[in-house]
Amino acid sequence: MHLRYEDVQGADKVVELGPDPVIIGRTPECDVTLNDERVSRHHCEIRFWDSVHVIKDLESHNGTLINGVGLK
């Protein structure tokens, strides 16, 4: 399984989703760096849990939405 996104320079990128968490945020040390002021430095993570990939908000300021619905 993989995650496709556009990096801060506008290039298409693909990150493989495996057993290790994938951190998404604004800082360069994140696995996925997004250039968006609404994104926190360490915004959310995708991790493999109980045979499925789950996304967890990392106490971001604006919250994390999936298809327009906030995580609980």
Biopython code that builds the backbone (N, CA, C, O; Angstrom):
import numpy as np
from Bio.PDB.StructureBuilder import StructureBuilder

atoms = [
    (1, "MET", "N", (0.846, -1.168, 0.000)),
    (1, "MET", "CA", (0.000, 0.000, 0.000)),
    (1, "MET", "C", (0.896, 1.237, 0.000)),
    (1, "MET", "O", (2.009, 1.205, 0.525)),
    (2, "HIS", "N", (0.412, 2.310, -0.582)),
    (2, "HIS", "CA", (1.219, 3.519, -0.656)),
    (2, "HIS", "C", (0.345, 4.766, -0.520)),
    (2, "HIS", "O", (-0.877, 4.722, -0.658)),
    (3, "LEU", "N", (1.020, 5.866, -0.246)),
    (3, "LEU", "CA", (0.392, 7.178, -0.125)),
    (3, "LEU", "C", (0.987, 8.074, -1.199)),
    (3, "LEU", "O", (2.207, 8.202, -1.299)),
    (4, "ARG", "N", (0.139, 8.687, -1.993)),
    (4, "ARG", "CA", (0.591, 9.596, -3.050)),
    (4, "ARG", "C", (0.231, 11.022, -2.630)),
    (4, "ARG", "O", (-0.887, 11.284, -2.185)),
    (5, "TYR", "N", (1.199, 11.947, -2.778)),
    (5, "TYR", "CA", (0.967, 13.343, -2.405)),
    (5, "TYR", "C", (1.856, 14.251, -3.235)),
    (5, "TYR", "O", (2.726, 13.783, -3.969)),
    (6, "GLU", "N", (1.631, 15.557, -3.115)),
    (6, "GLU", "CA", (2.444, 16.565, -3.802)),
    (6, "GLU", "C", (3.359, 17.210, -2.774)),
    (6, "GLU", "O", (2.884, 17.719, -1.759)),
    (7, "ASP", "N", (4.678, 17.198, -3.022)),
    (7, "ASP", "CA", (5.633, 17.754, -2.057)),
    (7, "ASP", "C", (5.669, 19.278, -2.110)),
    (7, "ASP", "O", (4.955, 19.897, -2.900)),
    (8, "VAL", "N", (6.514, 19.883, -1.256)),
    (8, "VAL", "CA", (6.544, 21.341, -1.141)),
    (8, "VAL", "C", (6.979, 22.034, -2.434)),
    (8, "VAL", "O", (6.692, 23.217, -2.615)),
    (9, "GLN", "N", (7.665, 21.324, -3.335)),
    (9, "GLN", "CA", (8.056, 21.899, -4.624)),
    (9, "GLN", "C", (7.017, 21.628, -5.711)),
    (9, "GLN", "O", (7.188, 22.053, -6.854)),
    (10, "GLY", "N", (5.940, 20.919, -5.358)),
    (10, "GLY", "CA", (4.884, 20.625, -6.328)),
    (10, "GLY", "C", (5.082, 19.333, -7.095)),
    (10, "GLY", "O", (4.330, 19.050, -8.027)),
    (11, "ALA", "N", (6.090, 18.534, -6.719)),
    (11, "ALA", "CA", (6.344, 17.265, -7.408)),
    (11, "ALA", "C", (5.496, 16.147, -6.790)),
    (11, "ALA", "O", (5.283, 16.115, -5.578)),
    (12, "ASP", "N", (5.019, 15.239, -7.636)),
    (12, "ASP", "CA", (4.288, 14.074, -7.145)),
    (12, "ASP", "C", (5.248, 13.140, -6.422)),
    (12, "ASP", "O", (6.337, 12.857, -6.923)),
    (13, "LYS", "N", (4.853, 12.663, -5.252)),
    (13, "LYS", "CA", (5.670, 11.760, -4.443)),
    (13, "LYS", "C", (4.824, 10.570, -4.029)),
    (13, "LYS", "O", (3.598, 10.660, -3.953)),
    (14, "VAL", "N", (5.485, 9.460, -3.763)),
    (14, "VAL", "CA", (4.830, 8.251, -3.274)),
    (14, "VAL", "C", (5.617, 7.745, -2.079)),
    (14, "VAL", "O", (6.841, 7.625, -2.141)),
    (15, "VAL", "N", (4.915, 7.447, -0.987)),
    (15, "VAL", "CA", (5.526, 6.874, 0.209)),
    (15, "VAL", "C", (4.887, 5.507, 0.423)),
    (15, "VAL", "O", (3.663, 5.385, 0.463)),
    (16, "GLU", "N", (5.718, 4.486, 0.558)),
    (16, "GLU", "CA", (5.203, 3.159, 0.844)),
    (16, "GLU", "C", (4.758, 3.092, 2.299)),
    (16, "GLU", "O", (5.471, 3.548, 3.193)),
    (17, "LEU", "N", (3.592, 2.528, 2.535)),
    (17, "LEU", "CA", (3.083, 2.348, 3.883)),
    (17, "LEU", "C", (3.404, 0.930, 4.324)),
    (17, "LEU", "O", (2.928, -0.039, 3.733)),
    (18, "GLY", "N", (4.211, 0.819, 5.365)),
    (18, "GLY", "CA", (4.611, -0.482, 5.880)),
    (18, "GLY", "C", (4.391, -0.533, 7.372)),
    (18, "GLY", "O", (3.475, 0.109, 7.885)),
    (19, "PRO", "N", (5.214, -1.286, 8.079)),
    (19, "PRO", "CA", (5.024, -1.443, 9.519)),
    (19, "PRO", "C", (5.432, -0.222, 10.349)),
    (19, "PRO", "O", (4.960, -0.056, 11.474)),
    (20, "ASP", "N", (6.297, 0.623, 9.812)),
    (20, "ASP", "CA", (6.748, 1.800, 10.552)),
    (20, "ASP", "C", (5.783, 2.966, 10.344)),
    (20, "ASP", "O", (5.233, 3.123, 9.254)),
    (21, "PRO", "N", (5.571, 3.794, 11.389)),
    (21, "PRO", "CA", (4.687, 4.952, 11.235)),
    (21, "PRO", "C", (5.220, 5.934, 10.193)),
    (21, "PRO", "O", (6.431, 6.087, 10.031)),
    (22, "VAL", "N", (4.309, 6.591, 9.495)),
    (22, "VAL", "CA", (4.637, 7.654, 8.552)),
    (22, "VAL", "C", (4.110, 8.950, 9.170)),
    (22, "VAL", "O", (2.905, 9.105, 9.367)),
    (23, "ILE", "N", (5.019, 9.878, 9.476)),
    (23, "ILE", "CA", (4.644, 11.141, 10.098)),
    (23, "ILE", "C", (4.413, 12.185, 9.007)),
    (23, "ILE", "O", (5.226, 12.336, 8.094)),
    (24, "ILE", "N", (3.295, 12.900, 9.114)),
    (24, "ILE", "CA", (2.927, 13.941, 8.163)),
    (24, "ILE", "C", (2.931, 15.272, 8.896)),
    (24, "ILE", "O", (2.347, 15.396, 9.972)),
    (25, "GLY", "N", (3.591, 16.273, 8.311)),
    (25, "GLY", "CA", (3.633, 17.587, 8.937)),
    (25, "GLY", "C", (4.342, 18.598, 8.068)),
    (25, "GLY", "O", (4.622, 18.351, 6.895)),
    (26, "ARG", "N", (4.627, 19.739, 8.661)),
    (26, "ARG", "CA", (5.227, 20.860, 7.930)),
    (26, "ARG", "C", (6.751, 20.864, 7.984)),
    (26, "ARG", "O", (7.383, 21.499, 7.140)),
    (27, "THR", "N", (7.363, 20.176, 8.950)),
    (27, "THR", "CA", (8.819, 20.243, 9.095)),
    (27, "THR", "C", (9.520, 19.229, 8.194)),
    (27, "THR", "O", (8.965, 18.172, 7.892)),
    (28, "PRO", "N", (10.734, 19.553, 7.769)),
    (28, "PRO", "CA", (11.467, 18.672, 6.851)),
    (28, "PRO", "C", (11.772, 17.284, 7.416)),
    (28, "PRO", "O", (11.972, 16.349, 6.640)),
    (29, "GLU", "N", (11.814, 17.119, 8.735)),
    (29, "GLU", "CA", (12.125, 15.787, 9.275)),
    (29, "GLU", "C", (10.934, 14.833, 9.219)),
    (29, "GLU", "O", (11.086, 13.647, 9.511)),
    (30, "CYS", "N", (9.755, 15.327, 8.850)),
    (30, "CYS", "CA", (8.593, 14.445, 8.683)),
    (30, "CYS", "C", (8.783, 13.581, 7.433)),
    (30, "CYS", "O", (9.484, 13.967, 6.498)),
    (31, "ASP", "N", (8.155, 12.421, 7.436)),
    (31, "ASP", "CA", (8.218, 11.537, 6.266)),
    (31, "ASP", "C", (7.498, 12.155, 5.070)),
    (31, "ASP", "O", (7.914, 11.986, 3.923)),
    (32, "VAL", "N", (6.420, 12.868, 5.354)),
    (32, "VAL", "CA", (5.658, 13.594, 4.335)),
    (32, "VAL", "C", (5.597, 15.045, 4.789)),
    (32, "VAL", "O", (4.994, 15.356, 5.817)),
    (33, "THR", "N", (6.228, 15.938, 4.015)),
    (33, "THR", "CA", (6.257, 17.360, 4.358)),
    (33, "THR", "C", (5.284, 18.107, 3.463)),
    (33, "THR", "O", (5.364, 18.037, 2.236)),
    (34, "LEU", "N", (4.359, 18.828, 4.101)),
    (34, "LEU", "CA", (3.363, 19.602, 3.366)),
    (34, "LEU", "C", (3.592, 21.082, 3.604)),
    (34, "LEU", "O", (3.818, 21.508, 4.736)),
    (35, "ASN", "N", (3.533, 21.863, 2.538)),
    (35, "ASN", "CA", (3.726, 23.305, 2.620)),
    (35, "ASN", "C", (2.363, 23.974, 2.712)),
    (35, "ASN", "O", (1.843, 24.501, 1.729)),
    (36, "ASP", "N", (1.794, 23.944, 3.916)),
    (36, "ASP", "CA", (0.461, 24.499, 4.130)),
    (36, "ASP", "C", (0.413, 25.023, 5.555)),
    (36, "ASP", "O", (0.667, 24.277, 6.501)),
    (37, "GLU", "N", (0.090, 26.300, 5.713)),
    (37, "GLU", "CA", (0.097, 26.914, 7.049)),
    (37, "GLU", "C", (-0.939, 26.300, 7.980)),
    (37, "GLU", "O", (-0.846, 26.482, 9.194)),
    (38, "ARG", "N", (-1.923, 25.576, 7.449)),
    (38, "ARG", "CA", (-2.926, 24.907, 8.292)),
    (38, "ARG", "C", (-2.415, 23.602, 8.872)),
    (38, "ARG", "O", (-3.036, 23.029, 9.767)),
    (39, "VAL", "N", (-1.277, 23.128, 8.362)),
    (39, "VAL", "CA", (-0.688, 21.872, 8.820)),
    (39, "VAL", "C", (0.292, 22.163, 9.943)),
    (39, "VAL", "O", (1.142, 23.044, 9.817)),
    (40, "SER", "N", (0.175, 21.418, 11.052)),
    (40, "SER", "CA", (1.095, 21.571, 12.179)),
    (40, "SER", "C", (2.454, 20.967, 11.832)),
    (40, "SER", "O", (2.585, 20.209, 10.871)),
    (41, "ARG", "N", (3.464, 21.318, 12.633)),
    (41, "ARG", "CA", (4.816, 20.788, 12.387)),
    (41, "ARG", "C", (4.823, 19.267, 12.380)),
    (41, "ARG", "O", (5.439, 18.668, 11.499)),
    (42, "HIS", "N", (4.173, 18.641, 13.310)),
    (42, "HIS", "CA", (3.963, 17.191, 13.354)),
    (42, "HIS", "C", (2.459, 17.004, 13.474)),
    (42, "HIS", "O", (1.916, 17.001, 14.579)),
    (43, "HIS", "N", (1.786, 16.850, 12.344)),
    (43, "HIS", "CA", (0.327, 16.952, 12.282)),
    (43, "HIS", "C", (-0.381, 15.625, 12.594)),
    (43, "HIS", "O", (-1.245, 15.564, 13.468)),
    (44, "CYS", "N", (-0.008, 14.580, 11.878)),
    (44, "CYS", "CA", (-0.664, 13.287, 12.071)),
    (44, "CYS", "C", (0.292, 12.173, 11.654)),
    (44, "CYS", "O", (1.361, 12.422, 11.098)),
    (45, "GLU", "N", (-0.123, 10.938, 11.939)),
    (45, "GLU", "CA", (0.686, 9.800, 11.523)),
    (45, "GLU", "C", (-0.221, 8.709, 10.975)),
    (45, "GLU", "O", (-1.390, 8.591, 11.343)),
    (46, "ILE", "N", (0.357, 7.920, 10.087)),
    (46, "ILE", "CA", (-0.310, 6.731, 9.571)),
    (46, "ILE", "C", (0.504, 5.553, 10.084)),
    (46, "ILE", "O", (1.718, 5.484, 9.893)),
    (47, "ARG", "N", (-0.189, 4.628, 10.740)),
    (47, "ARG", "CA", (0.527, 3.465, 11.260)),
    (47, "ARG", "C", (-0.282, 2.204, 10.984)),
    (47, "ARG", "O", (-1.506, 2.239, 10.852)),
    (48, "PHE", "N", (0.433, 1.101, 10.903)),
    (48, "PHE", "CA", (-0.173, -0.206, 10.664)),
    (48, "PHE", "C", (-0.554, -0.788, 12.014)),
    (48, "PHE", "O", (0.303, -0.990, 12.875)),
    (49, "TRP", "N", (-1.842, -1.057, 12.197)),
    (49, "TRP", "CA", (-2.325, -1.541, 13.485)),
    (49, "TRP", "C", (-3.432, -2.554, 13.257)),
    (49, "TRP", "O", (-4.398, -2.280, 12.546)),
    (50, "ASP", "N", (-3.290, -3.710, 13.857)),
    (50, "ASP", "CA", (-4.311, -4.757, 13.774)),
    (50, "ASP", "C", (-4.690, -5.068, 12.323)),
    (50, "ASP", "O", (-5.871, -5.179, 11.994)),
    (51, "SER", "N", (-3.704, -5.203, 11.484)),
    (51, "SER", "CA", (-3.793, -5.577, 10.063)),
    (51, "SER", "C", (-4.394, -4.504, 9.143)),
    (51, "SER", "O", (-4.724, -4.802, 7.995)),
    (52, "VAL", "N", (-4.542, -3.260, 9.625)),
    (52, "VAL", "CA", (-5.005, -2.165, 8.766)),
    (52, "VAL", "C", (-4.169, -0.920, 9.038)),
    (52, "VAL", "O", (-3.555, -0.805, 10.099)),
    (53, "HIS", "N", (-4.141, 0.004, 8.097)),
    (53, "HIS", "CA", (-3.485, 1.290, 8.303)),
    (53, "HIS", "C", (-4.492, 2.250, 8.914)),
    (53, "HIS", "O", (-5.624, 2.365, 8.446)),
    (54, "VAL", "N", (-4.063, 2.942, 9.971)),
    (54, "VAL", "CA", (-4.932, 3.918, 10.645)),
    (54, "VAL", "C", (-4.206, 5.256, 10.689)),
    (54, "VAL", "O", (-2.976, 5.311, 10.701)),
    (55, "ILE", "N", (-4.984, 6.332, 10.712)),
    (55, "ILE", "CA", (-4.401, 7.660, 10.807)),
    (55, "ILE", "C", (-4.761, 8.230, 12.173)),
    (55, "ILE", "O", (-5.892, 8.100, 12.640)),
    (56, "LYS", "N", (-3.773, 8.866, 12.803)),
    (56, "LYS", "CA", (-3.959, 9.429, 14.141)),
    (56, "LYS", "C", (-3.510, 10.882, 14.130)),
    (56, "LYS", "O", (-2.403, 11.190, 13.688)),
    (57, "ASP", "N", (-4.359, 11.768, 14.612)),
    (57, "ASP", "CA", (-3.997, 13.169, 14.757)),
    (57, "ASP", "C", (-2.993, 13.289, 15.899)),
    (57, "ASP", "O", (-3.172, 12.658, 16.941)),
    (58, "LEU", "N", (-1.949, 14.082, 15.724)),
    (58, "LEU", "CA", (-0.912, 14.249, 16.742)),
    (58, "LEU", "C", (-1.130, 15.553, 17.511)),
    (58, "LEU", "O", (-0.208, 16.347, 17.699)),
    (59, "GLU", "N", (-2.379, 15.752, 17.950)),
    (59, "GLU", "CA", (-2.764, 16.951, 18.693)),
    (59, "GLU", "C", (-2.468, 18.228, 17.899)),
    (59, "GLU", "O", (-2.001, 19.230, 18.440)),
    (60, "SER", "N", (-2.757, 18.149, 16.598)),
    (60, "SER", "CA", (-2.535, 19.295, 15.720)),
    (60, "SER", "C", (-3.493, 20.423, 16.075)),
    (60, "SER", "O", (-4.552, 20.194, 16.660)),
    (61, "HIS", "N", (-3.113, 21.631, 15.718)),
    (61, "HIS", "CA", (-3.929, 22.809, 16.026)),
    (61, "HIS", "C", (-5.269, 22.792, 15.285)),
    (61, "HIS", "O", (-6.300, 23.130, 15.867)),
    (62, "ASN", "N", (-5.262, 22.403, 14.013)),
    (62, "ASN", "CA", (-6.474, 22.436, 13.191)),
    (62, "ASN", "C", (-7.185, 21.101, 13.071)),
    (62, "ASN", "O", (-8.222, 21.019, 12.413)),
    (63, "GLY", "N", (-6.659, 20.056, 13.686)),
    (63, "GLY", "CA", (-7.273, 18.737, 13.571)),
    (63, "GLY", "C", (-6.971, 18.095, 12.228)),
    (63, "GLY", "O", (-6.391, 18.718, 11.339)),
    (64, "THR", "N", (-7.373, 16.845, 12.099)),
    (64, "THR", "CA", (-7.139, 16.078, 10.872)),
    (64, "THR", "C", (-8.479, 15.625, 10.325)),
    (64, "THR", "O", (-9.311, 15.078, 11.049)),
    (65, "LEU", "N", (-8.674, 15.861, 9.038)),
    (65, "LEU", "CA", (-9.919, 15.471, 8.369)),
    (65, "LEU", "C", (-9.634, 14.371, 7.357)),
    (65, "LEU", "O", (-8.607, 14.386, 6.679)),
    (66, "ILE", "N", (-10.550, 13.420, 7.264)),
    (66, "ILE", "CA", (-10.512, 12.390, 6.233)),
    (66, "ILE", "C", (-11.800, 12.553, 5.437)),
    (66, "ILE", "O", (-12.893, 12.351, 5.966)),
    (67, "ASN", "N", (-11.668, 12.919, 4.163)),
    (67, "ASN", "CA", (-12.842, 13.165, 3.302)),
    (67, "ASN", "C", (-13.800, 14.144, 3.974)),
    (67, "ASN", "O", (-15.017, 13.967, 3.914)),
    (68, "GLY", "N", (-13.248, 15.178, 4.615)),
    (68, "GLY", "CA", (-14.057, 16.224, 5.223)),
    (68, "GLY", "C", (-14.597, 15.925, 6.610)),
    (68, "GLY", "O", (-15.286, 16.755, 7.202)),
    (69, "VAL", "N", (-14.287, 14.735, 7.137)),
    (69, "VAL", "CA", (-14.779, 14.335, 8.452)),
    (69, "VAL", "C", (-13.617, 14.311, 9.436)),
    (69, "VAL", "O", (-12.586, 13.699, 9.158)),
    (70, "GLY", "N", (-13.772, 14.980, 10.603)),
    (70, "GLY", "CA", (-12.728, 15.023, 11.611)),
    (70, "GLY", "C", (-12.540, 13.694, 12.318)),
    (70, "GLY", "O", (-13.491, 12.932, 12.493)),
    (71, "LEU", "N", (-11.295, 13.419, 12.727)),
    (71, "LEU", "CA", (-10.990, 12.214, 13.489)),
    (71, "LEU", "C", (-11.464, 12.379, 14.927)),
    (71, "LEU", "O", (-11.480, 13.489, 15.460)),
    (72, "LYS", "N", (-11.844, 11.284, 15.542)),
    (72, "LYS", "CA", (-12.268, 11.304, 16.946)),
    (72, "LYS", "C", (-11.274, 10.556, 17.790)),
    (72, "LYS", "O", (-11.446, 10.455, 19.005)),
]
sb = StructureBuilder()
sb.init_structure("model")
sb.init_model(0)
sb.init_chain("A")
sb.init_seg("    ")
for serial, (resi, resn, name, xyz) in enumerate(atoms, 1):
    if name == "N":
        sb.init_residue(resn, " ", resi, " ")
    sb.init_atom(name, np.array(xyz, "f"), 0.0, 1.0, " ", f" {name:<3s}", serial, name[0])
structure = sb.get_structure()
